[in-house]
Amino acid sequence: MGSLFSKTISLRKNIKIEDDEFVLLRDFIYSKSGIYVDIKRKYLFENRFSARLAKLGLQTFTDYVNYLKFDSKKDQELAKLFELVTTNETSFFRDMKQLEAFRDNVLKQKLDEQRKAGKRELNIWSAGCSSGEEPYTLSMLLHECLGAEMARWRIQIAAVDLSHAMIAKAKAGVYKEYAFKTTPPEMRKKYFIEQGEEWKLRPEVMRPVRFAQLNLNDRASLKRLPRSHIVFCRNVIIYFDEDMKKRVVGSFYDNLLPGGYLLLGHSETLHRVSKTFKPIFHPGSIVYQKEG
């Protein structure tokens, strides 16, 4: 999901947002997405949303909130709102130490368990998948672990994000140089096809991944996801308040199969959020296991 609100450069003067308008918009965003924005970031609302208000012909942020609530095009605008609220700072093989701990411990252990049980299947949920770098990285790791055996497994990586635009980009599977800043060169050579200044994922990497627009604040939709052996939700829950964190982590717990694993971002923790997971410490990473 990345950092909230990137810097916006504009040639026009920003529309000022009053404190009461900030609260209106902040509370609306929270009710729809669970993302909480501190009032210290009020100026970022002005930076990010002013151009949008101008394009819609709106004079104030109160007008914008009313547009989001009552206009006939409110659903389309809500999708645009989600794009403006979230900035998708990501790359392939991001946080390599954590991924190595995942590959060498969690993934290999889970694959061995499934083999011994005679169940060559694995479901992974990538929550807050942004433009697809994380779920595709997981697909590449699975190819590395399974090799030719991959074809005999039924593997699904359910990749969801709040933004329609990010899901569309992820489905295309085409990336520029910036997406590879944390990528081992041999992985790019093996799993991508160079197309001028862009790189296209090979079909075998894309095949296990299923993308969908989904709001982590929509519990009914979350319940329709297939049960998972592993959930990745990195750099997402830091944008939630305590209540929302507890609801989302509760949804992960319900979704995970017994013995399943939850992986968070390196700066995120379940401390004060949930006691239902068992923390397991590996060099470079903490993973959380659903016991049972």
Summary of the structure (lengths in Angstrom):
residues: 292
radius of gyration: 20.1
end to end distance: 30.3
largest distance: 63.8
contacts: 893
relative contact order: 0.13
helix: 48%
strand: 21%
